[in-house]
Amino acid sequence: MKKHVRKLWMAILAACLLAGALPAWGKDTAEAYRIGPSDIIEVIVWKEDNLTRRDLLVRPDGRLSMPLADDVVAA
């Protein structure tokens, strides 16, 4: 029974890859979207809730302000 389930999942995965339903991984993925001015992002600092920022606006110069780090280029 387990062999059949495994084969079924492999077939579904192969069909999704052939149909382009899964995201493309590789060098094109990094260029799919770039953070830019007027974007709103969330920065989570692990185990430091007081440094985590939600709804950070990327300024027109492409930077954002973070505590202890001052101005950071959003990239």
DRENDO-165302 format. One line per field, with one value per residue: residue number from 0; residue in three letters; chain; x, y, z of N, C-alpha, C, O in turn. Coordinates in pm, whole numbers, plus 50000, padded with zeros to 5 digits. Layout:
<sites>
seq: c(NUM, ...)
type: c(ALA, ...)
mol: c(A, ...)
n.px: c(X, ...)
n.py: c(Y, ...)
n.pz: c(Z, ...)
ca.px: c(X, ...)
ca.py: c(Y, ...)
ca.pz: c(Z, ...)
c.px: c(X, ...)
c.py: c(Y, ...)
c.pz: c(Z, ...)
o.px: c(X, ...)
o.py: c(Y, ...)
o.pz: c(Z, ...)
</sites>
This chain:
<sites>
seq: c(0, 1, 2, 3, 4, 5, 6, 7, 8, 9, 10, 11, 12, 13, 14, 15, 16, 17, 18, 19, 20, 21, 22, 23, 24, 25, 26, 27, 28, 29, 30, 31, 32, 33, 34, 35, 36, 37, 38, 39, 40, 41, 42, 43, 44, 45, 46, 47, 48, 49, 50, 51, 52, 53, 54, 55, 56, 57, 58, 59, 60, 61, 62, 63, 64, 65, 66, 67, 68, 69, 70, 71, 72, 73, 74)
type: c(MET, LYS, LYS, HIS, VAL, ARG, LYS, LEU, TRP, MET, ALA, ILE, LEU, ALA, ALA, CYS, LEU, LEU, ALA, GLY, ALA, LEU, PRO, ALA, TRP, GLY, LYS, ASP, THR, ALA, GLU, ALA, TYR, ARG, ILE, GLY, PRO, SER, ASP, ILE, ILE, GLU, VAL, ILE, VAL, TRP, LYS, GLU, ASP, ASN, LEU, THR, ARG, ARG, ASP, LEU, LEU, VAL, ARG, PRO, ASP, GLY, ARG, LEU, SER, MET, PRO, LEU, ALA, ASP, ASP, VAL, VAL, ALA, ALA)
mol: c(A, A, A, A, A, A, A, A, A, A, A, A, A, A, A, A, A, A, A, A, A, A, A, A, A, A, A, A, A, A, A, A, A, A, A, A, A, A, A, A, A, A, A, A, A, A, A, A, A, A, A, A, A, A, A, A, A, A, A, A, A, A, A, A, A, A, A, A, A, A, A, A, A, A, A)
n.px: c(50083, 50192, 50381, 50222, 50099, 50321, 50410, 50192, 50209, 50453, 50383, 50194, 50354, 50533, 50355, 50271, 50512, 50561, 50342, 50395, 50300, 50425, 50650, 50924, 51253, 51578, 51815, 51644, 51437, 51522, 51513, 51250, 51095, 51153, 51227, 51104, 51077, 50813, 50708, 50573, 50703, 50777, 50990, 51136, 51299, 51468, 51401, 51406, 51183, 51141, 51286, 51166, 50982, 50680, 50497, 50681, 50778, 50928, 51145, 51159, 51428, 51502, 51563, 51524, 51443, 51588, 51599, 51907, 52045, 52024, 51989, 51897, 51960, 51700, 51687)
n.py: c(49880, 50127, 50171, 50232, 50471, 50635, 50633, 50759, 51019, 51098, 51102, 51307, 51524, 51531, 51593, 51847, 51988, 51969, 52109, 52358, 52449, 52469, 52688, 52836, 52744, 52874, 53085, 53270, 53312, 53487, 53729, 53769, 53936, 54252, 54441, 54765, 55131, 55263, 55015, 54799, 54627, 54348, 54296, 54049, 53976, 53717, 53587, 53838, 54028, 54299, 54424, 54353, 54461, 54564, 54645, 54822, 55095, 55130, 55378, 55652, 55661, 55399, 55284, 55173, 55228, 55084, 54978, 54994, 54934, 55148, 55319, 55105, 54943, 54838, 54535)
n.pz: c(50000, 50081, 49881, 49660, 49735, 49758, 49491, 49375, 49487, 49377, 49108, 49108, 49186, 48969, 48763, 48843, 48825, 48551, 48455, 48545, 48787, 49029, 49208, 49033, 49094, 49148, 48976, 48853, 49032, 49233, 49107, 49063, 49221, 49360, 49647, 49691, 49686, 49884, 49947, 50196, 50461, 50682, 50950, 51128, 51422, 51554, 51868, 51981, 52050, 52097, 51901, 51667, 51386, 51246, 50955, 50821, 50635, 50323, 50238, 49993, 49915, 49920, 50161, 50505, 50849, 51133, 51474, 51651, 51419, 51260, 50954, 50693, 50387, 50188, 50057)
ca.px: c(50000, 50278, 50444, 50125, 50082, 50444, 50406, 50089, 50265, 50556, 50314, 50134, 50464, 50582, 50253, 50276, 50633, 50543, 50240, 50441, 50219, 50511, 50739, 51053, 51364, 51701, 51857, 51534, 51350, 51571, 51478, 51106, 51041, 51251, 51170, 51126, 51016, 50670, 50669, 50560, 50755, 50784, 51121, 51126, 51429, 51446, 51421, 51417, 51055, 51145, 51349, 51079, 50902, 50576, 50452, 50790, 50767, 51055, 51147, 51191, 51570, 51523, 51612, 51430, 51511, 51576, 51672, 52043, 52110, 52005, 51930, 51935, 51913, 51603, 51725)
ca.py: c(50000, 50244, 50192, 50294, 50609, 50705, 50650, 50859, 51151, 51127, 51136, 51439, 51619, 51541, 51663, 51989, 52046, 51982, 52210, 52488, 52490, 52497, 52800, 52804, 52770, 52899, 53224, 53357, 53338, 53604, 53848, 53773, 54054, 54331, 54538, 54899, 55242, 55257, 54881, 54782, 54496, 54310, 54244, 53973, 53944, 53598, 53597, 53979, 54088, 54445, 54471, 54318, 54572, 54530, 54758, 54915, 55155, 55155, 55519, 55674, 55635, 55254, 55245, 55170, 55251, 54976, 55005, 54943, 54920, 55278, 55306, 54981, 54934, 54730, 54458)
ca.pz: c(50000, 50090, 49751, 49572, 49780, 49720, 49346, 49346, 49518, 49277, 48984, 49127, 49184, 48831, 48685, 48882, 48768, 48406, 48429, 48593, 48901, 49143, 49179, 48971, 49184, 49076, 48969, 48812, 49146, 49306, 49033, 49041, 49290, 49435, 49740, 49638, 49759, 49922, 49992, 50341, 50493, 50821, 50987, 51253, 51480, 51633, 52012, 52020, 52013, 52102, 51778, 51555, 51335, 51150, 50873, 50794, 50503, 50255, 50198, 49851, 49888, 49925, 50294, 50616, 50977, 51231, 51596, 51664, 51288, 51194, 50821, 50626, 50249, 50171, 49938)
c.px: c(50087, 50345, 50349, 50104, 50203, 50448, 50305, 50142, 50372, 50492, 50251, 50242, 50516, 50482, 50255, 50398, 50619, 50442, 50282, 50364, 50303, 50604, 50870, 51164, 51488, 51730, 51745, 51444, 51393, 51532, 51327, 51042, 51153, 51176, 51203, 51059, 50865, 50620, 50660, 50602, 50753, 50923, 51107, 51266, 51406, 51489, 51443, 51291, 51058, 51215, 51266, 50993, 50803, 50536, 50561, 50777, 50907, 51048, 51180, 51338, 51604, 51573, 51497, 51509, 51480, 51652, 51807, 52117, 52104, 51938, 51986, 51878, 51819, 51636, 51700)
c.py: c(50126, 50275, 50266, 50441, 50692, 50731, 50756, 50999, 51191, 51168, 51274, 51547, 51639, 51618, 51813, 52057, 52067, 52091, 52349, 52538, 52521, 52612, 52754, 52839, 52792, 53046, 53318, 53395, 53465, 53733, 53861, 53894, 54122, 54427, 54677, 55005, 55224, 55116, 54880, 54640, 54473, 54250, 54178, 53939, 53832, 53620, 53741, 54051, 54240, 54505, 54439, 54437, 54521, 54658, 54864, 54965, 55176, 55297, 55533, 55648, 55485, 55204, 55237, 55185, 55137, 55014, 54932, 54931, 55053, 55258, 55184, 54985, 54815, 54656, 54311)
c.pz: c(50000, 49956, 49657, 49608, 49740, 49570, 49305, 49373, 49418, 49145, 48993, 49121, 49042, 48745, 48716, 48822, 48618, 48370, 48473, 48713, 49024, 49108, 49119, 49069, 49100, 49068, 48926, 48928, 49219, 49236, 49009, 49107, 49366, 49527, 49688, 49724, 49771, 49952, 50144, 50373, 50644, 50846, 51123, 51299, 51580, 51777, 52060, 51976, 52012, 51978, 51654, 51516, 51231, 51077, 50857, 50651, 50445, 50198, 50049, 49816, 49897, 50058, 50393, 50744, 51074, 51356, 51598, 51529, 51211, 51058, 50750, 50483, 50239, 50043, 49961)
o.px: c(50059, 50363, 50392, 50092, 50190, 50485, 50329, 50122, 50381, 50540, 50253, 50223, 50539, 50522, 50241, 50390, 50659, 50456, 50215, 50362, 50257, 50635, 50920, 51168, 51501, 51675, 51751, 51381, 51307, 51520, 51282, 50946, 51236, 51076, 51315, 50991, 50799, 50502, 50732, 50547, 50730, 50968, 51070, 51344, 51333, 51600, 51494, 51291, 50986, 51203, 51293, 50938, 50838, 50543, 50536, 50767, 50993, 50958, 51225, 51369, 51720, 51621, 51388, 51629, 51365, 51759, 51817, 52239, 52170, 51839, 52107, 51764, 51856, 51616, 51726)
o.py: c(50221, 50392, 50353, 50525, 50805, 50841, 50834, 51089, 51308, 51259, 51350, 51650, 51753, 51699, 51896, 52170, 52170, 52156, 52448, 52658, 52591, 52633, 52646, 52950, 52734, 53125, 53436, 53501, 53542, 53836, 53954, 53950, 54057, 54487, 54703, 54974, 55177, 55098, 54954, 54544, 54565, 54163, 54243, 53879, 53848, 53665, 53761, 54126, 54303, 54625, 54491, 54506, 54445, 54767, 54983, 54886, 55234, 55331, 55437, 55617, 55448, 55091, 55287, 55158, 55099, 55075, 54819, 54918, 55068, 55185, 55162, 55026, 54704, 54708, 54229)
o.pz: c(49927, 49922, 49581, 49519, 49694, 49527, 49213, 49291, 49380, 49078, 48896, 49057, 48999, 48661, 48626, 48775, 48565, 48267, 48443, 48739, 49114, 48991, 49150, 49121, 48992, 49145, 48959, 48924, 49263, 49301, 48941, 49054, 49429, 49488, 49645, 49822, 49679, 49980, 50211, 50320, 50723, 50771, 51221, 51224, 51679, 51804, 52170, 51878, 51935, 51954, 51546, 51602, 51141, 51133, 50878, 50557, 50511, 50121, 49986, 49702, 49884, 50066, 50368, 50747, 51094, 51347, 51549, 51527, 51109, 51049, 50747, 50462, 50278, 49933, 49873)
</sites>
